Amino acid sequence: MDTQQMRNWFGSIVSFPSVVTEAESVQDIIAIVQNTEKYPSPVRAIGSNHSTTPCGVADNGTGVIMRKMNRVLDISADTVTAEAGALYIDVAKELQKHGLQFYVNVEIGNLTIGSTACGSTKDASMPGEFGQACSYAIALKMVTPSGEIVEITEEQPELLQAVRTSHGLFGIIYEATFRVKPLWSMAVHHETLSLDEFDEQLPTLKARGESMMMYIDPFLDTITVEFRRYREDKDPAKASSWQWKLRNLVWSTLAPYFSYTVTKYILVKRLRYLLIDTYNRLKSLTLVLGVRGENTVATAQMIRYPEKATNSRYTFSIWAFPEEEYMRSLRAYFRFCHEYYQSWGYRPNMMHVGYRISKDTSSLLSYSFDGNVITFDPVSTGDAGWEQFLVAYNNFVANMEARRCSIRSTLSQDGRSRRPLEIASVCSRDIENASTRRSAFLMSISSNS
């Protein structure tokens, strides 16, 4: 059987499935998984294919494009139900018409509902809320590998907890219901601090009771913090969105295009990075002076990326750190970036970002299962040297014993079963045992489903 080429949105991951097909109904999905001769394994459900990991790779298998299953099926006072191929931003716009919104307004609006329901997302947590959108998925419908239709609801809390971060391991999700909330006005402003100032003020900043997203620049020694909070005393019907349009323009459109262009055409690295540093200073100034307001539209934070990537594309990598260890880790990372540049002449050509995310046990593989975390995420246009930097970056973090999401053994030391599917963040010194832990997890899933 001839193979076809399929790339992720950024273009960095290539897959060679034997079959690429579109699902327009649940009956189509059942027919696909049951006809293994026509639709060989592995079978992968594909949404917008924005992931920077190979989760959609289906070499010699079947890619199932879900985008035609994109209807919003029901909106109630506190829930929304949509098909898996619907874009998160499209559902958010529909909710806004009804005076409602998602709890988590993720940056990547092209995320599909199916992916949102069973994968890990990140956004700075609002006070008293989670930062992972899947935590608000309260019902899912899927087709299992045998072709059986299964519905999982809050009446099966342990199974729902597992499915929320199953990443498609249970089957193909074709419908999901999320808990939503009334549309509230949002206040936003930015402050730029040096690394030392941020370290000194972090306890006070956390005590403000606002969400915190960071634009991090190890080479300017700056952190520009985006503070957000809801304003129940403001009228969302009078809220503005231009602040978020400006933010998204300077961050997600102009910044990657400028960095791509400068990297491509300015061969002298000292001049190249001088120009990038200058743009980053101007961007931080724009955020501080321009992106502020007491009554903005919360859903306007989302970004609708073009269906096909342009020269404004960018990619990233993420590690989350326990909040109490964050500043030690961040300082070490700043030193790492400088040392790597001195040794290899490479540095990521965009500002890094970071998010403060609340403790969240709603999903089994939650990366903040044990407590609050803060991330720092290198960002790049994917220029030459990026992949090698990522290898060094991951080795650096592993050697620091930063925590990563992994899976504990399902057995205690005396051999007795722990609570089914127990998970926690573990130190990266245990990475060598990750494969064994995943196997234990999957075996536990099989025995409990």
PyMOL commands that set and color helices and strands:
alter all, ss='L'
color gray80, all
select helices_A, chain A and resi 26-34+54-56+88-97+113-118+133-136+157-163+195-207+236-238+242-265+269-290+298-301+323-344+386-399+428-448
alter helices_A, ss='H'
color red, helices_A
select strands_A, chain A and resi 6-7+14-15+19-22+43-46+62-65+72-75+79-83+100-102+137-143+149-153+172-182+185-194+211-217+222-231+293-297+315-316+319-322+352-357+373-376+379-380+403-406+424-427
alter strands_A, ss='S'
color yellow, strands_A
deselect
rebuild
show_as cartoon
